[in-house]
Amino acid sequence: MKKDIETKIAVFPMPVLMIAAYDEDGKVNVMNAAWGMICAEDKIALFIDEDHKTTKNIRAVKAFTVSLADAKNIAVADFFGIATGNKMPDKFERSGFHAVKSSHVNAPIIEEFPVVMECELAEIVETENIYAVVGKIVNAQAEENILDAKGKVEPAKINALIFDQFQNGYYAVGEKVGKAWHEGAPLMKPNK
């Protein structure tokens, strides 16, 4: 039996995404965001507040990268969520991480995170109920050590972080428990 709980965001898991952008002077800023998702084959939507330094940078330079945070880099990933570039101008430098310029978009790639999507700003959706930064994914990169023999990402090797808003926890993704578009196939057959 279910019990009413206080109003909480009841979506679990949520990705831990590292959103990086240059400001107009080429300075790197990175933020941690869990409210983001793929919204088309080549699009990602980030539901981030317009007051974030990273959001302001994306508006100015029209490009950004989105990396998947991993358990190995949990401390810095969390720091990117705690600190704000609006009040801490040396936020990225304090992390000790390294950035290189994407060869596809005008945005930094954070070298320490294992998977990155390079995005051009497609649009910003701003209504009474939503503020979303939508990016067109023009390229993706992954560290070779997380790829299988066919060159595809093996999710268990990423050890990607997921966020739990119920108790403010981080978890690492690991075990594969089924195959998509396969596990439910037997239910497609009519009952006899």
C-alpha positions as CSV (number, residue, x, y, z in Angstrom):
1,M,0.0,0.0,0.0
2,K,1.3,3.4,-0.9
3,K,1.5,6.3,1.6
4,D,1.3,10.0,0.9
5,I,4.7,11.6,1.2
6,E,5.7,15.3,1.2
7,T,5.7,16.7,-2.3
8,K,9.1,15.5,-3.7
9,I,10.5,15.1,-7.1
10,A,9.8,11.4,-7.7
11,V,12.0,10.7,-10.7
12,F,14.8,8.4,-10.0
13,P,17.4,8.0,-11.3
14,M,18.5,11.4,-12.6
15,P,21.7,11.9,-14.5
16,V,24.6,13.8,-13.1
17,L,25.6,16.1,-16.0
18,M,28.5,18.4,-16.2
19,I,27.6,21.4,-18.4
20,A,30.6,23.5,-19.6
21,A,30.7,26.7,-21.5
22,Y,33.1,29.5,-22.2
23,D,32.2,33.1,-21.3
24,E,32.7,35.9,-23.8
25,D,36.4,36.1,-22.8
26,G,37.1,32.4,-23.2
27,K,37.0,31.5,-19.5
28,V,35.7,28.0,-18.6
29,N,32.8,27.5,-16.3
30,V,31.2,24.1,-15.4
31,M,28.0,23.3,-13.5
32,N,26.5,20.1,-12.2
33,A,22.9,19.6,-13.3
34,A,20.6,16.6,-12.8
35,W,17.7,18.0,-14.7
36,G,18.6,17.2,-18.3
37,M,17.7,14.6,-20.9
38,I,17.9,13.6,-24.5
39,C,14.9,15.0,-26.3
40,A,15.6,13.9,-29.9
41,E,18.2,11.8,-31.6
42,D,20.5,14.8,-31.9
43,K,19.1,17.1,-29.1
44,I,19.5,17.5,-25.4
45,A,17.4,19.6,-23.1
46,L,18.8,21.1,-19.9
47,F,16.3,22.4,-17.4
48,I,18.6,24.9,-15.7
49,D,17.9,28.3,-14.2
50,E,18.6,31.4,-16.3
51,D,20.6,32.9,-13.5
52,H,23.4,30.3,-13.6
53,K,26.8,31.6,-14.9
54,T,26.9,28.7,-17.3
55,T,23.4,29.6,-18.7
56,K,24.6,33.2,-19.2
57,N,27.7,31.9,-21.0
58,I,25.6,29.6,-23.2
59,R,23.4,32.5,-24.2
60,A,26.5,34.6,-25.0
61,V,28.6,32.0,-27.0
62,K,25.8,29.8,-28.3
63,A,27.6,26.5,-27.5
64,F,28.3,24.1,-24.7
65,T,29.4,20.6,-23.8
66,V,27.6,18.0,-21.6
67,S,29.7,15.4,-19.9
68,L,28.7,12.4,-17.9
69,A,30.1,12.5,-14.3
70,D,31.6,9.3,-13.0
71,A,32.2,7.9,-9.5
72,K,36.0,8.5,-9.8
73,N,35.4,12.2,-10.0
74,I,32.5,12.6,-7.5
75,A,34.2,15.2,-5.4
76,V,34.8,17.6,-8.3
77,A,31.4,16.9,-9.8
78,D,29.7,17.7,-6.5
79,F,31.9,20.9,-6.1
80,F,30.7,22.0,-9.6
81,G,27.2,21.8,-8.1
82,I,28.0,23.5,-4.8
83,A,30.0,26.5,-6.1
84,T,28.6,29.1,-8.4
85,G,30.6,30.9,-11.1
86,N,28.6,34.0,-10.3
87,K,30.4,34.3,-7.0
88,M,33.5,32.3,-7.5
89,P,35.4,33.5,-10.6
90,D,38.1,30.8,-10.2
91,K,35.7,28.0,-9.8
92,F,37.1,25.9,-12.6
93,E,40.7,26.5,-11.7
94,R,40.1,25.4,-8.1
95,S,39.0,22.0,-9.3
96,G,42.4,21.2,-10.7
97,F,40.7,19.7,-13.8
98,H,41.8,20.4,-17.4
99,A,39.8,21.7,-20.4
100,V,40.6,21.6,-24.1
101,K,38.6,23.5,-26.8
102,S,36.2,21.3,-28.8
103,S,37.1,21.1,-32.5
104,H,33.4,21.1,-33.3
105,V,31.8,23.9,-31.2
106,N,33.1,26.9,-29.3
107,A,33.0,25.1,-25.9
108,P,35.4,23.4,-23.5
109,I,35.8,19.7,-23.1
110,I,36.6,18.7,-19.6
111,E,39.3,16.0,-20.0
112,E,38.6,14.1,-16.8
113,F,35.0,13.1,-17.5
114,P,34.7,9.9,-19.7
115,V,31.9,10.9,-22.1
116,V,31.1,14.3,-23.6
117,M,28.5,15.6,-26.1
118,E,29.5,18.8,-28.0
119,C,26.5,21.0,-28.6
120,E,25.4,24.1,-30.5
121,L,22.7,26.1,-28.9
122,A,19.5,25.2,-30.7
123,E,17.0,27.3,-28.7
124,I,16.1,28.5,-25.2
125,V,12.5,27.7,-24.3
126,E,11.1,30.1,-21.8
127,T,7.5,30.0,-20.6
128,E,5.7,30.6,-17.4
129,N,6.4,27.0,-16.4
130,I,9.7,26.1,-18.0
131,Y,13.2,27.3,-18.8
132,A,15.1,24.9,-21.0
133,V,18.3,25.2,-22.9
134,V,18.2,22.9,-25.9
135,G,21.3,21.9,-27.7
136,K,22.0,20.2,-31.0
137,I,24.5,17.5,-30.4
138,V,27.1,17.8,-33.2
139,N,29.6,15.3,-31.9
140,A,30.2,12.9,-29.0
141,Q,33.5,11.6,-27.6
142,A,34.3,8.8,-25.2
143,E,37.5,7.5,-23.6
144,E,38.7,4.4,-25.3
145,N,38.8,2.3,-22.1
146,I,35.0,2.5,-21.8
147,L,34.3,1.3,-25.4
148,D,33.6,-2.3,-26.5
149,A,35.2,-4.1,-29.4
150,K,32.7,-2.4,-31.8
151,G,33.5,1.1,-30.5
152,K,30.2,1.5,-28.5
153,V,30.2,2.8,-25.0
154,E,29.8,0.1,-22.3
155,P,27.7,1.9,-19.6
156,A,29.0,-0.3,-16.8
157,K,32.6,0.8,-17.5
158,I,31.6,4.5,-17.2
159,N,30.6,4.1,-13.5
160,A,28.3,7.0,-14.2
161,L,26.8,9.0,-11.3
162,I,23.1,9.3,-10.8
163,F,21.4,11.6,-8.4
164,D,18.7,10.8,-5.9
165,Q,16.6,13.9,-5.0
166,F,14.7,12.0,-2.3
167,Q,17.7,11.9,0.1
168,N,20.3,13.9,-1.9
169,G,22.5,11.0,-2.7
170,Y,24.8,9.9,-5.5
171,Y,24.8,6.4,-6.8
172,A,27.0,4.7,-9.4
173,V,25.4,2.9,-12.3
174,G,26.8,-0.6,-12.9
175,E,25.1,-3.9,-13.5
176,K,23.1,-4.5,-16.7
177,V,19.9,-6.3,-15.8
178,G,18.2,-6.6,-19.2
179,K,18.1,-5.8,-22.8
180,A,15.9,-2.9,-24.1
181,W,13.2,-3.8,-26.7
182,H,13.7,-7.5,-25.8
183,E,12.6,-8.2,-22.2
184,G,9.0,-7.3,-22.9
185,A,8.8,-8.9,-26.4
186,P,7.0,-12.1,-25.2
187,L,4.1,-9.9,-24.0
188,M,3.5,-8.8,-27.6
189,K,2.1,-12.2,-28.3
190,P,-1.7,-12.5,-27.8
191,N,-2.9,-14.3,-24.7
192,K,-4.3,-17.8,-25.4
